[in-house]
Amino acid sequence: MAEVFKALSDPTRRRVLQLLRERPMTAGELAEHFDVSRPTMSAHFAVLREANLIDATKKGTTITYRIRMSVLEEALLGFAGALGLDVKPARRPAPPRRAMTKEA
Amino acid sequence: MAALASERRLLMLVAAAMTLMMALATWSWAVGMDHASLRLLTGVVMLALWGLVEWRVPRQCAVRGSGAGVLRWHRAVFATIGLFIAMKHGARLAFELQYLDPEWVPVARRSLHVVAGGLMAVWGNYLPKLMSPWQPEEEPFDWQRVHRFVGWAFTIGGIGTMLTWITLPIDQADAWEPAIVGCVVVLSLGRKLYSLATHSAPRGRAESRPL
């Protein structure tokens, strides 16, 4: 279940799932909807597959993705979208200020 | 090997449930209980439907490896329905033969139906997880959307059945349950027929490079 929560915590992955709810799509069709690099999309697909939320079928060089969500997972997707539960990366601590040195 | 053993166990469970159901229906007919012929007829219909599933599903699902999941889901459903009907027959027989204290009858009935509603919700929840045995462009109907709809219908219907049997008086729950289950079945069949009538395989998909 931790994988499911991790997968649903990202807005891009939630959007992928919403698109796949309409119909099965190829990786290229899905990538057209996002302004991110192919390796990043590929990583998102890997997370969704690991959580068993999508299924991939390879035919030649084309990968077609299909949704594979239980009713509970779909309800969680709805809640996560409605509540905007985005996991933001932890903020990096601000770099320490340089001590002002007085020049004599 | 372990998967094969698990398949065999599930098949044995369905066979045991069906045998128990038919044996208890025959017993109730032998002791001359009311509606015994209806119980026998229900058993025969269940056996025929199970036979149809065992015959059709493996042939339909031979295209992809996901067919095993579809057959497993159907077998789990038939095993639980068979056991549920057998338990109902058993409770009724126990009451008729004066093995069951009449005081416990409402508790037994409520418990049985709450469990049945819970199982219905669990099947419904799992149903959209099953994958289509066809390639996306070869599907005769929009498998995923239909199964998602049916999954939601079963889950809501199951939860509704549970709540009905937990909260309402028994005579009212008795009247509401067939209405809920009937709605779920009619909606599910209607959605599938609609998809069969209107679905056309998607064409002209953009080709994509593997990511």
Interface residues (C-beta under 8 A of the other chain):
Chain A: R21 R23 P24 M25 T26 A27 G28 E29 A31 E32 R38 P39 M41 S42 F45 N52 D55 T57 K58 K59 T61 T62 I63 T64 R66 I67 R68 M69 S70 V71 L72 E74
Chain B: G124 N125 Y126 L127 P128 K129 M131 S132 Q135 P136 D142 Q144 R148 G151 W152 T155 P202 R205 A206 E207 S208 R209 P210 L211
